Amino acid sequence: MLIAISADSSVPRAKIQRLIETTGLSPCGDEQTDYRLHLSDTRLELHMHGMQPLYVDFTASKARHRRLHGGGKGQMLARAAGLRKHQKPEVIDATAGLGCDAFVLATLGANVTLLERSPIAHALLADGLRRARNEPEIATIASRMRLIHSDADDWLRVEQPRPDAIYLDPMFPTSGKTAQVKKEMQCFHALIGRDDDASRLLETARRLATRRVFVKRPRHAEALGGQTAAFSLRGKSTRFDVYLPTNPSALDSSIP
Ligand SMILES: C[S@@+](CC[C@H](N)C(=O)[O-])C[C@H]1O[C@@H](n2cnc3c(N)ncnc32)[C@H](O)[C@@H]1O
């Protein structure tokens, strides 16, 4: 799979160089690439052959609608996170992706640390967060979101103090019957790849969270790694499985 970097002619050379260094990608040459990370004057976009560019925009109508009319702390994600009981929990979103779910949690008052290992998803998300911090309407929400480029399993094993709650939303194979509007996301997922190590991440997360781990799954999917949840919340197409910590009291988390 070929992916390269391009930029508008007005973008400073130093900015392009930073993107080359953080993603490990090369600038576009004459060759045809399947994917292109494009730096425009205003934002970073992922261009995929024959599709609309993909970028992170927390001011877009979908994010705005969910922020203003999404059901507040009654919505499944918030209930799974335990936001009703705890006013300002510290949540680790261990599979940040493009940050949609983390933005919802931060909107509802959680301080969210977002972990993302894909350099491409991380670059798109970092760019969206940078712009969000300059938007008066959502700057306070964005200030509650801290993005880290790391594998979550590695990061969680060394980080102290232990977090209240850890959220996992690993990639799930799509059926291929998904509507046309979701084609961009399917292509994006093909680029990022599968999260075959997600059940190991769930085990690590359960050892380290002090209150809970919550996992998003397709409604009818098997439980992640066959691990039985304490309880589940079911929506039309999605399910949240909520797990209790396996090591709730030990503050010294020496992981083998
Ligand atoms: C389905 S997406 C998450 C979507 C996200 N919940 C959202 O609202 O945009 C899964 C993401 O988790 C990331 N990921 C999976 N396993 C990870 C790990 N161990 N550490 C860090 N990131 C991981 C993948 O790279 C991918 O970007």
The ligand as an SDF file (V2000), in Angstrom:
LIG
                    3D

 27 29  0  0  0  0  0  0  0  0999 V2000
  -12.0540    1.8530   15.6020 C   0  0  0  0  0  0  0  0  0  0  0  0
  -10.7600    3.0140   15.8120 S   0  0  0  0  0  0  0  0  0  0  0  0
  -11.3050    3.9580   17.1900 C   0  0  0  0  0  0  0  0  0  0  0  0
  -12.3460    4.9910   16.8440 C   0  0  0  0  0  0  0  0  0  0  0  0
  -12.5650    5.9960   17.9500 C   0  0  0  0  0  0  0  0  0  0  0  0
  -13.2600    5.3920   19.0710 N   0  0  0  0  0  0  0  0  0  0  0  0
  -13.2920    7.2190   17.4590 C   0  0  0  0  0  0  0  0  0  0  0  0
  -14.3000    7.6140   18.0830 O   0  0  0  0  0  0  0  0  0  0  0  0
  -12.8440    7.8280   16.4690 O   0  0  0  0  0  0  0  0  0  0  0  0
   -9.4580    2.0820   16.5360 C   0  0  0  0  0  0  0  0  0  0  0  0
   -8.1630    2.8930   16.6510 C   0  0  0  0  0  0  0  0  0  0  0  0
   -7.4140    2.3570   17.7490 O   0  0  0  0  0  0  0  0  0  0  0  0
   -6.0660    2.3570   17.4210 C   0  0  0  0  0  0  0  0  0  0  0  0
   -5.4310    1.3260   18.2500 N   0  0  0  0  0  0  0  0  0  0  0  0
   -5.7210    0.0050   18.2930 C   0  0  0  0  0  0  0  0  0  0  0  0
   -4.9730   -0.6380   19.1880 N   0  0  0  0  0  0  0  0  0  0  0  0
   -4.1760    0.3010   19.7650 C   0  0  0  0  0  0  0  0  0  0  0  0
   -3.1620    0.2530   20.7630 C   0  0  0  0  0  0  0  0  0  0  0  0
   -2.7970   -0.9020   21.3540 N   0  0  0  0  0  0  0  0  0  0  0  0
   -2.5570    1.4090   21.0990 N   0  0  0  0  0  0  0  0  0  0  0  0
   -2.9030    2.5670   20.5140 C   0  0  0  0  0  0  0  0  0  0  0  0
   -3.8360    2.6820   19.5360 N   0  0  0  0  0  0  0  0  0  0  0  0
   -4.4700    1.5590   19.1580 C   0  0  0  0  0  0  0  0  0  0  0  0
   -6.0320    2.0530   15.9400 C   0  0  0  0  0  0  0  0  0  0  0  0
   -4.8160    2.4920   15.3540 O   0  0  0  0  0  0  0  0  0  0  0  0
   -7.2490    2.8370   15.4470 C   0  0  0  0  0  0  0  0  0  0  0  0
   -6.8960    4.1370   15.0530 O   0  0  0  0  0  0  0  0  0  0  0  0
  1  2  1  0
  2  3  1  0
  2 10  1  0
  3  4  1  0
  4  5  1  0
  5  6  1  0
  5  7  1  0
  7  8  2  0
  7  9  1  0
 10 11  1  0
 11 12  1  0
 11 26  1  0
 12 13  1  0
 13 14  1  0
 13 24  1  0
 14 15  1  0
 14 23  1  0
 15 16  2  0
 16 17  1  0
 17 18  1  0
 17 23  2  0
 18 19  1  0
 18 20  2  0
 20 21  1  0
 21 22  2  0
 22 23  1  0
 24 25  1  0
 24 26  1  0
 26 27  1  0
M  CHG  2   2   1   9  -1
M  END
$$$$
